[in-house]
Amino acid sequence: MAHRLLKIAACYFVLAVCLGAYMGATENFEQVAVHTHLNLLGWVSLAIIGCLYLLKPALATTRLAMAHFWLHNIGAPLMLVGVALIHGGNEAVGGPIAGIFSIVTVIGIICFAVNLWQGLDRA
């Protein structure tokens, strides 16, 4: 699980850097919210969680860890599609997508937090 999270975090990082470079080159910053979320929800949070699971491997073996992994990595990219649509001028489609999948992402992060709270003393 730790290695999967770190590899996926690196993918989010590459996407965020490429989007940032594109925005800078074109001087069009309408997708800055997507860039920021790619960095924070993707690169930073998943890299930190992956490192935590390297330090405390028992945390990575729970059902909550698996639920977090899937909910986060399904919810966040689809939420970002919605955010991109919103910032691209299509609020009618992007709003519901961003709303639904932000809830999926939040539920995944709650799974991580509960896993951490329950498991740190045992790990």
N, CA, C and O of each residue as an XYZ file, in Angstrom:
492
protein
N       0.831     -1.198      0.000
C       0.000      0.000      0.000
C       0.874      1.261      0.000
O       0.608      2.200     -0.750
N       1.906      1.281      0.832
C       2.778      2.462      0.908
C       3.404      2.750     -0.450
O       3.444      3.897     -0.894
N       3.889      1.706     -1.103
C       4.544      1.894     -2.392
C       3.551      2.359     -3.449
O       3.876      3.206     -4.282
N       2.336      1.806     -3.416
C       1.292      2.247     -4.355
C       0.981      3.720     -4.166
O       0.874      4.471     -5.136
N       0.837      4.133     -2.909
C       0.527      5.538     -2.630
C       1.649      6.455     -3.087
O       1.389      7.517     -3.653
N       2.882      6.062     -2.851
C       4.005      6.899     -3.268
C       4.104      6.987     -4.788
O       4.419      8.049     -5.324
N       3.841      5.892     -5.484
C       3.876      5.918     -6.949
C       2.753      6.800     -7.507
O       2.972      7.581     -8.433
N       1.560      6.669     -6.941
C       0.444      7.496     -7.401
C       0.695      8.960     -7.051
O       0.369      9.847     -7.840
N       1.272      9.223     -5.873
C       1.612     10.602     -5.500
C       2.555     11.208     -6.530
O       2.401     12.370     -6.907
N       3.526     10.429     -6.985
C       4.461     10.919     -7.996
C       3.737     11.241     -9.304
O       4.094     12.202     -9.985
N       2.735     10.455     -9.658
C       1.948     10.738    -10.870
C       1.193     12.052    -10.726
O       1.180     12.868    -11.647
N       0.564     12.259     -9.570
C      -0.121     13.532     -9.325
C       0.871     14.697     -9.412
O       0.540     15.753     -9.950
N       2.072     14.508     -8.891
C       3.089     15.557     -8.910
C       3.467     15.921    -10.346
O       3.552     17.098    -10.695
N       3.691     14.900    -11.172
C       4.031     15.145    -12.575
C       2.901     15.900    -13.268
O       3.151     16.861    -13.996
N       1.653     15.471    -13.045
C       0.511     16.166    -13.649
C       0.436     17.620    -13.188
O       0.200     18.520    -13.994
N       0.635     17.844    -11.897
C       0.565     19.205    -11.351
C       1.657     20.086    -11.941
O       1.401     21.235    -12.300
N       2.865     19.560    -12.043
C       3.973     20.337    -12.596
C       3.729     20.627    -14.077
O       3.986     21.737    -14.544
N       3.240     19.643    -14.804
C       2.948     19.863    -16.233
C       1.850     20.906    -16.406
O       1.959     21.779    -17.267
N       0.797     20.826    -15.600
C      -0.263     21.822    -15.682
C       0.275     23.207    -15.312
O      -0.053     24.197    -15.966
N       1.094     23.275    -14.273
C       1.693     24.554    -13.885
C       2.575     25.126    -14.979
O       2.539     26.327    -15.242
N       3.368     24.276    -15.618
C       4.230     24.739    -16.712
C       3.390     25.212    -17.895
O       3.711     26.219    -18.525
N       2.320     24.489    -18.194
C       1.430     24.890    -19.282
C       0.782     26.246    -18.985
O       0.740     27.126    -19.845
N       0.286     26.401    -17.772
C      -0.340     27.675    -17.401
C       0.665     28.809    -17.500
O       0.335     29.890    -17.988
N       1.879     28.576    -17.045
C       2.898     29.615    -17.124
C       3.262     29.954    -18.552
O       3.420     31.125    -18.897
N       3.397     28.930    -19.388
C       3.782     29.163    -20.782
C       2.696     29.900    -21.562
O       2.988     30.731    -22.421
N       1.443     29.585    -21.250
C       0.337     30.217    -21.980
C      -0.174     31.486    -21.302
O      -0.979     32.229    -21.864
N       0.312     31.718    -20.074
C      -0.158     32.839    -19.249
C      -1.676     32.811    -19.074
O      -2.333     33.850    -19.013
N      -2.214     31.589    -18.995
C      -3.639     31.371    -18.759
C      -3.744     30.569    -17.472
O      -3.435     29.377    -17.448
N      -4.176     31.220    -16.408
C      -4.168     30.614    -15.080
C      -5.559     30.238    -14.589
O      -5.788     30.165    -13.382
N      -6.493     29.997    -15.513
C      -7.863     29.693    -15.090
C      -7.962     28.344    -14.373
O      -8.933     28.105    -13.656
N      -6.989     27.470    -14.551
C      -7.030     26.153    -13.906
C      -6.129     26.073    -12.668
O      -5.704     24.988    -12.272
N      -5.847     27.219    -12.066
C      -4.974     27.228    -10.889
C      -5.562     26.399     -9.743
O      -4.806     25.813     -8.968
N      -6.873     26.336     -9.621
C      -7.492     25.517     -8.567
C      -7.219     24.033     -8.808
O      -6.991     23.282     -7.860
N      -7.241     23.613    -10.058
C      -6.930     22.214    -10.381
C      -5.467     21.940    -10.052
O      -5.147     20.915     -9.450
N      -4.584     22.845    -10.440
C      -3.154     22.718    -10.156
C      -2.907     22.577     -8.646
O      -2.146     21.714     -8.209
N      -3.554     23.427     -7.874
C      -3.390     23.408     -6.421
C      -3.898     22.104     -5.819
O      -3.241     21.511     -4.964
N      -5.063     21.664     -6.264
C      -5.624     20.420     -5.726
C      -4.809     19.196     -6.149
O      -4.662     18.254     -5.370
N      -4.280     19.200     -7.370
C      -3.394     18.107     -7.780
C      -2.198     18.009     -6.838
O      -1.796     16.917     -6.435
N      -1.638     19.164     -6.497
C      -0.484     19.173     -5.597
C      -0.848     18.736     -4.186
O      -0.160     17.898     -3.603
N      -1.926     19.294     -3.629
C      -2.231     19.031     -2.219
C      -2.958     17.714     -1.987
O      -2.561     16.936     -1.119
N      -4.014     17.454     -2.745
C      -4.747     16.195     -2.561
C      -4.007     15.016     -3.171
O      -4.128     13.888     -2.695
N      -3.247     15.274     -4.213
C      -2.527     14.204     -4.882
C      -1.132     14.015     -4.346
O      -0.869     13.091     -3.576
N      -0.243     14.890     -4.752
C       1.167     14.754     -4.407
C       1.420     14.792     -2.903
O       1.933     13.821     -2.347
N       1.079     15.867     -2.245
C       1.478     16.060     -0.842
C       0.783     15.068      0.095
O       1.447     14.359      0.851
N      -0.537     15.019      0.047
C      -1.244     14.169      1.026
C      -0.925     12.699      0.806
O      -0.672     11.979      1.771
N      -0.929     12.236     -0.438
C      -0.675     10.809     -0.655
C       0.778     10.438     -0.386
O       1.055      9.324      0.059
N       1.708     11.349     -0.647
C       3.114     11.072     -0.323
C       3.307     10.980      1.191
O       4.012     10.096      1.678
N       2.686     11.886      1.923
C       2.800     11.837      3.390
C       2.181     10.555      3.927
O       2.764      9.900      4.791
N       1.010     10.194      3.426
C       0.347      8.967      3.894
C       1.187      7.746      3.517
O       1.322      6.818      4.314
N       1.750      7.742      2.314
C       2.622      6.638      1.923
C       3.822      6.509      2.842
O       4.189      5.397      3.222
N       4.440      7.622      3.204
C       5.573      7.599      4.141
C       5.128      7.127      5.526
O       5.843      6.376      6.190
N       3.963      7.563      5.953
C       3.425      7.107      7.242
C       3.239      5.596      7.230
O       3.554      4.921      8.210
N       2.728      5.064      6.124
C       2.532      3.617      6.025
C       3.866      2.866      5.957
O       3.938      1.706      6.364
N       4.911      3.507      5.454
C       6.235      2.888      5.517
C       6.725      2.803      6.960
O       7.344      1.819      7.365
N       6.431      3.865      7.735
C       6.844      3.890      9.141
C       6.004      2.983     10.019
O       6.508      2.396     10.977
N       4.721      2.866      9.695
C       3.768      2.074     10.487
C       3.032      1.121      9.552
O       1.864      1.353      9.241
N       3.687      0.054      9.095
C       3.105     -0.822      8.068
C       1.779     -1.471      8.467
O       0.982     -1.811      7.592
N       1.529     -1.648      9.733
C       0.260     -2.256     10.151
C      -0.932     -1.393      9.750
O      -2.019     -1.919      9.508
N      -0.745     -0.082      9.678
C      -1.826      0.812      9.270
C      -2.234      0.574      7.819
O      -3.383      0.817      7.451
N      -1.312      0.105      7.004
C      -1.569     -0.065      5.573
C      -2.335     -1.344      5.253
O      -2.740     -1.548      4.109
N      -2.537     -2.200      6.240
C      -3.143     -3.509      5.973
C      -4.625     -3.576      6.319
O      -5.233     -4.642      6.218
N      -5.204     -2.474      6.718
C      -6.593     -2.483      7.187
C      -7.576     -2.241      6.039
O      -7.212     -1.766      4.964
N      -8.821     -2.585      6.311
C      -9.887     -2.288      5.343
C     -10.059     -0.779      5.172
O     -10.366     -0.299      4.081
N      -9.860     -0.043      6.260
C      -9.960      1.418      6.158
C      -8.885      1.983      5.233
O      -9.144      2.925      4.484
N      -7.684      1.414      5.282
C      -6.619      1.869      4.381
C      -7.001      1.598      2.929
O      -6.788      2.441      2.058
N      -7.559      0.432      2.675
C      -7.971      0.094      1.311
C      -9.125      0.996      0.860
O      -9.144      1.463     -0.279
N     -10.078      1.237      1.752
C     -11.197      2.122      1.420
C     -10.683      3.525      1.111
O     -11.099      4.146      0.133
N      -9.775      4.017      1.951
C      -9.204      5.341      1.693
C      -8.527      5.374      0.332
O      -8.757      6.293     -0.453
N      -7.699      4.385      0.049
C      -6.961      4.340     -1.209
C      -7.908      4.482     -2.407
O      -7.695      5.329     -3.274
N      -8.939      3.661     -2.448
C      -9.836      3.667     -3.604
C     -10.723      4.908     -3.645
O     -10.890      5.510     -4.705
N     -11.287      5.294     -2.514
C     -12.157      6.468     -2.508
C     -11.381      7.730     -2.885
O     -11.874      8.562     -3.647
N     -10.171      7.869     -2.352
C      -9.337      9.042     -2.646
C      -8.958      9.071     -4.123
O      -9.029     10.120     -4.763
N      -8.558      7.926     -4.665
C      -8.041      7.888     -6.027
C      -9.113      7.747     -7.095
O      -8.804      7.815     -8.285
N     -10.347      7.554     -6.705
C     -11.478      7.676     -7.623
C     -12.070      9.074     -7.473
O     -12.340      9.753     -8.464
N     -12.269      9.495     -6.234
C     -12.915     10.780     -5.967
C     -12.115     11.987     -6.416
O     -12.651     12.868     -7.089
N     -10.849     12.043     -6.058
C     -10.046     13.245     -6.349
C      -9.909     13.532     -7.845
O     -10.148     14.668     -8.256
N      -9.534     12.553     -8.681
C      -9.411     12.884    -10.107
C     -10.740     13.317    -10.739
O     -10.771     14.236    -11.557
N     -11.831     12.656    -10.358
C     -13.124     13.040    -10.925
C     -13.589     14.384    -10.385
O     -14.214     15.162    -11.106
N     -13.288     14.661     -9.119
C     -13.580     15.982     -8.581
C     -12.817     17.046     -9.377
O     -13.363     18.106     -9.679
N     -11.569     16.765     -9.711
C     -10.754     17.728    -10.451
C     -11.266     17.934    -11.872
O     -11.129     19.025    -12.425
N     -11.848     16.912    -12.462
C     -12.502     17.097    -13.763
C     -13.635     18.106    -13.602
O     -13.789     19.014    -14.419
N     -14.428     17.940    -12.542
C     -15.509     18.886    -12.284
C     -15.008     20.297    -12.050
O     -15.572     21.255    -12.580
N     -13.949     20.435    -11.260
C     -13.374     21.760    -10.998
C     -12.848     22.374    -12.297
O     -13.028     23.568    -12.537
N     -12.203     21.565    -13.132
C     -11.704     22.073    -14.419
C     -12.861     22.554    -15.297
O     -12.764     23.590    -15.955
N     -13.952     21.790    -15.298
C     -15.121     22.210    -16.083
C     -15.691     23.522    -15.557
O     -16.052     24.407    -16.333
N     -15.770     23.642    -14.236
C     -16.285     24.875    -13.632
C     -15.432     26.066    -14.064
O     -15.953     27.086    -14.515
N     -14.112     25.922    -13.920
C     -13.211     27.027    -14.245
C     -13.076     27.241    -15.750
O     -12.578     28.275    -16.195
N     -13.519     26.262    -16.525
C     -13.549     26.419    -17.974
C     -14.857     27.010    -18.471
O     -15.043     27.190    -19.674
N     -15.771     27.313    -17.541
C     -17.019     27.965    -17.914
C     -18.225     27.056    -18.003
O     -19.296     27.505    -18.411
N     -18.089     25.801    -17.636
C     -19.221     24.876    -17.714
C     -19.659     24.460    -16.310
O     -19.510     23.306    -15.909
N     -20.201     25.429    -15.578
C     -20.609     25.192    -14.189
C     -21.740     24.180    -14.075
O     -21.802     23.434    -13.098
N     -22.634     24.143    -15.056
C     -23.802     23.265    -14.982
C     -23.408     21.794    -14.941
O     -24.051     20.995    -14.261
N     -22.363     21.437    -15.659
C     -21.882     20.056    -15.658
C     -20.835     19.862    -14.566
O     -20.874     18.873    -13.834
N     -19.907     20.794    -14.457
C     -18.800     20.660    -13.513
C     -19.221     20.699    -12.063
O     -18.653     19.990    -11.232
N     -20.216     21.523    -11.742
C     -20.649     21.662    -10.347
C     -21.083     20.356     -9.720
O     -20.576     19.996     -8.657
N     -22.013     19.626    -10.341
C     -22.430     18.348     -9.753
C     -21.296     17.314     -9.687
O     -21.189     16.562     -8.719
N     -20.457     17.286    -10.721
C     -19.340     16.342    -10.722
C     -18.389     16.671     -9.568
O     -18.000     15.790     -8.801
N     -18.024     17.940     -9.457
C     -17.126     18.348     -8.371
C     -17.768     18.082     -7.017
O     -17.098     17.609     -6.098
N     -19.040     18.375     -6.882
C     -19.722     18.177     -5.609
C     -19.785     16.725     -5.186
O     -19.438     16.387     -4.055
N     -20.224     15.868     -6.085
C     -20.359     14.440     -5.760
C     -19.005     13.832     -5.427
O     -18.859     13.131     -4.425
N     -18.017     14.103     -6.270
C     -16.730     13.438     -6.065
C     -15.874     14.088     -4.986
O     -14.925     13.471     -4.501
N     -16.192     15.324     -4.603
C     -15.520     15.877     -3.420
C     -16.026     15.144     -2.174
O     -15.259     14.919     -1.237
N     -17.299     14.774     -2.156
C     -17.834     13.997     -1.032
C     -17.183     12.619     -0.981
O     -16.852     12.129      0.098
N     -16.999     11.991     -2.142
C     -16.313     10.688     -2.194
C     -14.902     10.827     -1.625
O     -14.458      9.987     -0.842
N     -14.201     11.888     -2.020
C     -12.837     12.127     -1.536
C     -12.822     12.362     -0.031
O     -11.967     11.825      0.673
N     -13.755     13.153      0.460
C     -13.835     13.427      1.904
C     -14.083     12.131      2.672
O     -13.457     11.905      3.708
N     -14.969     11.289      2.193
C     -15.229     10.012      2.874
C     -13.950      9.170      2.913
O     -13.652      8.533      3.923
N     -13.201      9.173      1.814
C     -11.928      8.457      1.798
C     -10.952      9.001      2.825
O     -10.278      8.235      3.512
N     -10.873     10.314      2.931
C      -9.954     10.933      3.888
C     -10.415     10.655      5.329
O      -9.588     10.484      6.224
N     -11.709     10.613      5.542
C     -12.223     10.237      6.875
C     -11.818      8.797      7.186
O     -11.458      8.494      8.324
N     -11.871      7.911      6.198
C     -11.408      6.528      6.410
C      -9.941      6.516      6.841
O      -9.561      5.779      7.751
N      -9.117      7.339      6.181
C      -7.716      7.426      6.582
C      -7.583      7.916      8.019
O      -6.834      7.339      8.808
N      -8.311      8.985      8.363
C      -8.201      9.555      9.707
C      -8.634      8.556     10.772
O      -7.970      8.425     11.800
N      -9.733      7.851     10.541
C     -10.199      6.850     11.504
C      -9.169      5.734     11.623
O      -8.870      5.280     12.727
N      -8.626      5.292     10.496
C      -7.580      4.265     10.509
C      -6.391      4.716     11.347
O      -5.857      3.950     12.149
N      -5.988      5.954     11.155
C      -4.860      6.500     11.907
C      -5.175      6.546     13.402
O      -4.383      6.086     14.225
N      -6.337      7.105     13.745
C      -6.710      7.232     15.152
C      -6.827      5.873     15.831
O      -6.395      5.706     16.971
N      -7.408      4.908     15.136
C      -7.594      3.583     15.734
C      -6.297      2.792     15.773
O      -6.077      2.004     16.692
N      -5.443      2.995     14.789
C      -4.312      2.098     14.624
C      -2.976      2.559     15.117
O      -2.066      1.740     15.247
N      -2.806      3.836     15.401
C      -1.473      4.314     15.790
C      -0.967      3.671     17.055
O       0.219      3.358     17.157
N      -1.833      3.468     18.016
C      -1.394      2.852     19.271
C      -1.020      1.390     19.080
O      -0.178      0.863     19.807
N      -1.639      0.738     18.111
C      -1.344     -0.682     17.855
C      -0.174     -0.852     16.900
O       0.515     -1.871     16.932
N       0.051      0.139     16.055
C       1.067     -0.017     14.984
C       2.475      0.110     15.511
O       3.433      0.004     14.746
